[in-house]
Amino acid sequence: MSLALRRSVVRLSRRGLATHAGQKDKFSKVLASGPSLDDFITGNDAVENEKVVLGNTSQPRLPSYLKTSIPTGASFSKIKKDLRGLGLHTVCEEARCPNIGECWGGGSAGLDSDEAAKKKATATIMLMGDTCTRGCRFCSVKTSRAPPPLDIHEPENTAEAIKRWGLGYIVLTSVDRDDLPDGGAAHFAETIMKIKQKAPETNVEALTSDYAGNLDSVSVVARSGLDVYAHNIETVERLTPFVRDRRATFRQSLSVLRHAKSEGVRITKTSIMLGLGEADDEITHALEELRKNDVDVVTFGQYMRPTKRHMKVARYVPPEEFDQWREVAERMGFLYVASGPLVRSSYKAKFFIDNVLRNKGTQRRGGQLAAAADDSLSRLTSSKS
């Protein structure tokens, strides 16, 4: 090695040692100026007041009333075990619904036998796969323009599974299938008819898509023998283009519900999420439009953001506001209203629909009695004349 090269190596080494020594001195000074062990032991106020904030503080914090306990109980465990054996997939599990314990337990709180609890229980089954052709900003279901083809054995297999399961109320829903000419309406209707053949005592609610406004498809499902036709408007008219897929419109959803009722469906039902930025007058307007289209049941629930990729929560609506909207909707003439932060479209559906059917029966009997009274009065009047 030449003398010049040796001198360069020595200079670089000294410079490195000097830099290392400088960093060490700097670290020592920082360490010396920081809190000591005595500060932590004695509870030094300066240290206590230093807080580290984690997470995204721009979003409202989750209120305590939206936190639920882990579901347990004999009925819940039995139904979950049955699901695995029957090969059924429920929205309740896949969407991590907070009410799964109540709905699967039938609201019995362990007081009923397993069979009695199952008769009171409700579950929501997803048909036509797990891939949707639309991309709503509130929904976590995966999307694709070309989902896998339909399983032609699904209607038969689903009906047989439900027969063996023995639940009193089943909600059938599906992804949007805009890739199919009828949107999957025939497949949906066939499943309902198979269930009614194999389990006639089971009430069936169909929570359908809007079928891209194809009312012929709505008719196919409406005439299948279901007990309740449900289609969710999701939000108020102004927010619809920002919340739902652009192919879904507020007016199109109203036409689906109106047409289903015109086909002879006894009960129509919809659901509205709150906390998306809607105003009170917009909610009132939505309810008025629903009543104009003869919708019987409405549910209100808090919007919960599935992931950070979905639209943010504008605010968490307090329980007392949900109570107020229930009162407003009931005064407008809805036969039944479910309203609360944790309420979802199919929340304890059997309980609510049983009440609706009872109300409708009372109305029908009242109408018959009134008609009989009018007839008797007219006969009495004519005999006197």
Legacy VTK file of the C-alpha trace (Angstrom):
# vtk DataFile Version 3.0
C-alpha trace
ASCII
DATASET POLYDATA
POINTS 385 float
0.000 0.000 0.000
1.392 3.422 -0.931
2.117 6.067 1.681
-0.627 8.390 0.306
-3.258 5.629 0.472
-2.278 4.776 4.046
-2.673 8.418 5.096
-6.189 8.506 3.508
-7.289 5.389 5.393
-6.010 6.819 8.679
-7.882 10.117 8.110
-11.175 8.298 7.318
-10.802 6.094 10.394
-10.216 9.094 12.647
-13.212 10.890 11.112
-15.418 7.818 11.730
-14.293 7.561 15.322
-14.944 11.266 15.853
-18.467 10.968 14.324
-19.246 7.926 16.472
-18.005 9.707 19.565
-20.139 12.760 18.708
-23.291 10.655 18.278
-22.587 8.875 21.535
-22.191 12.200 23.372
-25.433 13.490 21.835
-27.353 10.338 22.863
-25.922 10.613 26.388
-27.159 14.191 26.694
-30.686 13.231 25.500
-30.771 10.321 27.908
-29.627 12.500 30.776
-32.297 15.138 30.098
-35.134 12.568 29.894
-37.225 11.063 32.733
-35.380 8.997 35.313
-36.519 5.878 37.143
-37.526 8.095 40.082
-39.912 10.020 37.813
-41.838 6.845 36.997
-41.870 5.658 40.593
-42.954 8.957 42.169
-45.462 9.831 39.412
-43.874 13.025 38.127
-46.692 15.244 36.778
-44.699 16.331 33.739
-44.342 12.703 32.668
-47.979 11.804 33.493
-49.325 14.583 31.288
-47.429 13.400 28.217
-49.914 11.248 26.233
-49.305 9.258 23.092
-52.320 9.321 20.731
-52.662 6.292 18.489
-54.963 5.727 15.507
-57.066 8.092 13.372
-58.436 10.919 15.510
-60.401 12.470 12.607
-63.171 9.850 12.992
-65.708 9.932 15.847
-64.951 7.371 18.548
-67.130 4.280 18.834
-69.694 4.886 21.623
-70.109 2.342 24.392
-73.680 1.498 23.301
-72.328 0.090 20.020
-70.076 -2.405 21.774
-71.601 -5.861 22.205
-70.622 -8.950 24.157
-69.407 -12.155 22.550
-72.442 -14.340 21.686
-72.873 -17.472 23.793
-75.615 -19.874 24.847
-76.833 -23.362 24.046
-79.111 -22.313 21.179
-76.430 -20.168 19.546
-73.828 -22.950 19.785
-76.266 -25.553 18.456
-77.232 -23.469 15.427
-73.592 -22.678 14.660
-72.760 -26.374 14.807
-75.714 -27.172 12.543
-74.531 -24.576 10.023
-71.150 -26.219 9.689
-72.761 -29.606 9.141
-75.313 -28.331 6.608
-72.777 -26.362 4.590
-74.763 -23.101 4.784
-73.158 -19.669 4.815
-74.930 -16.809 6.556
-74.609 -13.068 6.250
-74.854 -13.043 10.057
-71.380 -14.581 10.342
-69.709 -13.173 7.237
-70.775 -9.586 8.046
-69.999 -10.086 11.762
-73.463 -8.852 12.693
-73.583 -7.555 16.296
-77.027 -9.114 16.840
-76.124 -12.668 15.922
-76.540 -13.907 19.494
-80.064 -12.466 19.814
-81.306 -13.592 16.400
-79.856 -17.109 16.553
-81.018 -17.511 20.121
-84.536 -16.454 19.190
-84.510 -13.908 22.013
-85.191 -16.728 24.462
-82.302 -15.966 26.840
-81.885 -19.680 27.442
-85.447 -20.170 28.733
-86.682 -22.302 25.824
-85.714 -25.772 24.723
-83.357 -26.096 21.752
-86.228 -26.851 19.360
-88.403 -24.009 20.692
-85.498 -21.558 20.455
-84.765 -22.603 16.866
-88.408 -22.017 15.927
-88.026 -18.427 17.181
-84.597 -17.879 15.637
-83.748 -15.966 12.458
-80.820 -16.318 10.068
-79.912 -14.643 6.771
-78.560 -16.857 4.006
-76.603 -15.518 1.024
-77.527 -16.946 -2.386
-75.794 -16.836 -5.778
-72.234 -16.706 -4.511
-70.172 -14.192 -2.572
-69.152 -11.879 -5.435
-71.249 -8.855 -6.422
-71.299 -7.011 -9.743
-71.724 -3.675 -7.970
-69.558 -1.657 -5.616
-71.510 0.219 -2.973
-69.338 2.384 -0.713
-70.816 0.985 2.512
-70.570 -2.724 1.675
-67.604 -5.058 2.154
-68.744 -7.833 -0.226
-66.125 -8.437 -2.922
-66.946 -7.319 -6.455
-66.319 -8.449 -10.021
-67.773 -7.769 -13.451
-67.835 -11.501 -14.138
-68.653 -13.517 -10.990
-68.574 -17.335 -11.065
-71.616 -19.062 -12.613
-74.605 -19.986 -10.460
-74.707 -23.322 -8.682
-77.725 -25.068 -10.240
-78.024 -27.335 -7.192
-78.179 -24.435 -4.718
-82.012 -24.119 -4.532
-82.480 -27.824 -3.754
-79.546 -28.020 -1.348
-80.574 -24.848 0.499
-84.161 -26.029 0.927
-83.057 -29.432 2.202
-80.645 -27.814 4.654
-83.323 -25.445 5.982
-85.738 -28.344 6.393
-83.166 -30.199 8.502
-82.218 -27.034 10.357
-85.799 -26.335 11.454
-85.698 -22.551 11.911
-88.965 -20.634 12.119
-87.825 -17.731 9.937
-85.310 -17.527 7.099
-84.133 -14.407 5.303
-82.758 -15.061 1.838
-80.604 -12.406 0.247
-78.119 -12.302 -2.590
-75.405 -10.328 -4.254
-76.303 -8.231 -7.308
-75.883 -10.254 -10.492
-76.096 -7.735 -13.327
-74.228 -10.263 -15.462
-77.376 -12.420 -15.663
-80.296 -11.490 -17.963
-82.856 -11.655 -15.121
-80.443 -10.643 -12.358
-80.812 -14.105 -10.834
-84.555 -13.715 -10.135
-85.484 -17.203 -11.373
-82.775 -18.794 -9.225
-83.984 -16.819 -6.197
-87.633 -17.749 -6.818
-86.799 -21.432 -7.292
-85.040 -21.473 -3.919
-88.107 -19.987 -2.202
-90.462 -22.478 -3.838
-88.233 -25.414 -2.844
-88.166 -24.182 0.762
-91.942 -23.867 0.855
-92.246 -27.419 -0.462
-89.843 -28.943 2.042
-90.454 -26.669 5.055
-93.932 -25.116 4.673
-93.998 -23.856 8.273
-90.869 -21.736 7.765
-91.558 -18.078 7.003
-89.416 -16.771 4.141
-88.294 -13.182 3.668
-86.611 -12.294 0.375
-84.199 -9.347 0.583
-83.591 -8.703 -3.099
-81.591 -6.413 -5.333
-83.318 -3.889 -7.595
-82.774 -6.113 -10.664
-81.620 -2.989 -12.533
-85.234 -1.818 -12.595
-86.479 -4.934 -14.422
-89.969 -5.281 -12.942
-90.515 -8.627 -14.666
-87.752 -10.019 -12.449
-89.415 -8.451 -9.405
-92.646 -10.221 -10.373
-90.917 -13.587 -10.605
-89.699 -13.341 -7.013
-92.896 -11.739 -5.701
-95.009 -14.643 -7.031
-92.777 -17.370 -5.598
-94.733 -17.876 -2.367
-92.616 -15.720 -0.040
-94.012 -14.120 3.097
-92.109 -10.817 3.042
-90.583 -8.899 0.134
-87.711 -6.677 1.281
-85.567 -4.255 -0.657
-83.397 -1.652 1.073
-83.282 1.982 0.024
-80.229 2.229 2.372
-80.173 6.045 2.654
-81.958 9.273 1.761
-82.420 10.345 -1.854
-79.679 13.019 -1.888
-76.984 10.656 -0.599
-77.939 7.660 -2.731
-75.441 8.384 -5.575
-72.598 8.670 -3.033
-73.520 5.710 -0.841
-74.786 3.115 -3.311
-73.503 1.959 -6.678
-74.379 4.439 -9.412
-76.661 1.857 -11.052
-78.930 1.955 -8.000
-81.268 4.922 -7.577
-83.732 5.969 -4.895
-86.657 6.077 -7.345
-85.757 2.704 -8.824
-85.865 1.153 -5.359
-89.284 2.686 -4.705
-90.579 1.209 -7.951
-89.372 -2.256 -6.885
-91.235 -2.046 -3.573
-94.369 -0.641 -5.212
-94.413 -3.335 -7.893
-93.891 -6.137 -5.370
-96.960 -4.970 -3.449
-98.978 -4.771 -6.670
-98.164 -8.449 -7.279
-100.008 -9.398 -4.107
-97.162 -9.522 -1.575
-98.621 -9.149 1.932
-95.678 -7.343 3.521
-93.041 -5.082 1.983
-90.073 -3.925 3.974
-87.036 -1.638 3.688
-84.106 -0.398 5.742
-82.345 2.935 6.247
-78.840 3.522 7.650
-78.285 6.638 9.748
-74.987 8.405 10.376
-74.076 9.003 6.720
-74.634 12.763 6.781
-78.389 12.840 6.214
-80.576 15.696 7.478
-83.789 15.245 9.472
-86.018 16.645 6.724
-84.415 14.211 4.254
-85.255 11.244 6.482
-88.830 12.499 6.811
-89.057 12.851 3.042
-87.794 9.285 2.551
-90.414 7.956 4.985
-93.160 9.892 3.212
-92.120 8.422 -0.131
-92.109 4.915 1.342
-95.642 5.338 2.685
-96.812 6.660 -0.692
-95.611 3.331 -2.116
-97.402 1.305 0.578
-94.295 -0.035 2.347
-95.299 -1.778 5.592
-92.103 -2.149 7.616
-89.027 0.072 7.997
-85.894 -0.430 10.068
-83.301 2.137 11.166
-79.730 1.264 12.120
-76.348 2.930 12.587
-73.954 2.838 9.627
-70.743 1.078 10.655
-67.669 1.474 8.449
-66.472 -2.024 7.411
-62.895 -1.027 6.526
-60.806 2.115 5.976
-61.462 1.760 2.245
-65.170 2.439 2.750
-66.941 5.737 3.330
-66.460 7.323 6.724
-69.057 7.539 9.463
-70.384 11.106 9.565
-71.613 10.693 13.134
-72.827 8.133 15.627
-76.539 8.699 16.174
-77.536 8.445 19.876
-80.189 5.881 20.909
-82.731 8.578 21.812
-82.759 9.801 18.191
-83.499 6.280 16.997
-86.441 6.243 19.425
-87.681 9.515 17.949
-87.546 8.160 14.401
-89.440 5.071 15.483
-92.215 7.286 16.842
-92.250 9.400 13.665
-92.518 6.333 11.409
-95.236 4.762 13.541
-97.281 7.981 13.373
-96.941 7.890 9.581
-98.666 4.515 9.475
-95.911 1.920 9.176
-97.176 -1.373 10.592
-93.907 -2.052 12.358
-90.697 -0.111 12.953
-87.417 -1.448 14.314
-85.083 1.387 15.244
-81.827 1.338 17.179
-78.059 1.730 16.767
-77.501 -2.026 16.408
-80.610 -2.813 14.353
-79.904 -4.361 10.964
-82.268 -5.127 8.095
-83.091 -8.631 9.349
-82.776 -7.952 13.094
-85.044 -10.402 14.989
-87.151 -10.533 11.837
-89.508 -13.272 13.033
-90.527 -11.271 16.089
-91.285 -8.152 14.075
-93.040 -9.877 11.186
-95.191 -11.964 13.543
-96.427 -8.670 14.954
-97.048 -7.266 11.467
-99.046 -10.334 10.451
-101.012 -10.076 13.691
-101.705 -6.389 13.000
-102.783 -7.158 9.462
-105.060 -9.898 10.720
-106.594 -7.489 13.226
-107.100 -4.903 10.499
-108.710 -7.491 8.223
-111.050 -8.724 10.991
-111.847 -5.113 11.882
-112.693 -4.392 8.259
-114.931 -7.477 8.075
-116.743 -6.493 11.281
-117.205 -2.946 10.014
-118.574 -4.234 6.681
-120.951 -6.585 8.520
-122.130 -3.735 10.736
-122.735 -1.495 7.709
-124.644 -4.300 5.990
-126.805 -4.886 9.079
-127.477 -1.172 9.416
-128.499 -0.833 5.764
-130.832 -3.833 6.068
-132.376 -2.402 9.216
-132.902 0.964 7.509
-134.479 -0.611 4.429
-136.839 -2.760 6.561
-138.011 0.328 8.441
-138.682 2.136 5.212
LINES 1 386
385 0 1 2 3 4 5 6 7 8 9 10 11 12 13 14 15 16 17 18 19 20 21 22 23 24 25 26 27 28 29 30 31 32 33 34 35 36 37 38 39 40 41 42 43 44 45 46 47 48 49 50 51 52 53 54 55 56 57 58 59 60 61 62 63 64 65 66 67 68 69 70 71 72 73 74 75 76 77 78 79 80 81 82 83 84 85 86 87 88 89 90 91 92 93 94 95 96 97 98 99 100 101 102 103 104 105 106 107 108 109 110 111 112 113 114 115 116 117 118 119 120 121 122 123 124 125 126 127 128 129 130 131 132 133 134 135 136 137 138 139 140 141 142 143 144 145 146 147 148 149 150 151 152 153 154 155 156 157 158 159 160 161 162 163 164 165 166 167 168 169 170 171 172 173 174 175 176 177 178 179 180 181 182 183 184 185 186 187 188 189 190 191 192 193 194 195 196 197 198 199 200 201 202 203 204 205 206 207 208 209 210 211 212 213 214 215 216 217 218 219 220 221 222 223 224 225 226 227 228 229 230 231 232 233 234 235 236 237 238 239 240 241 242 243 244 245 246 247 248 249 250 251 252 253 254 255 256 257 258 259 260 261 262 263 264 265 266 267 268 269 270 271 272 273 274 275 276 277 278 279 280 281 282 283 284 285 286 287 288 289 290 291 292 293 294 295 296 297 298 299 300 301 302 303 304 305 306 307 308 309 310 311 312 313 314 315 316 317 318 319 320 321 322 323 324 325 326 327 328 329 330 331 332 333 334 335 336 337 338 339 340 341 342 343 344 345 346 347 348 349 350 351 352 353 354 355 356 357 358 359 360 361 362 363 364 365 366 367 368 369 370 371 372 373 374 375 376 377 378 379 380 381 382 383 384
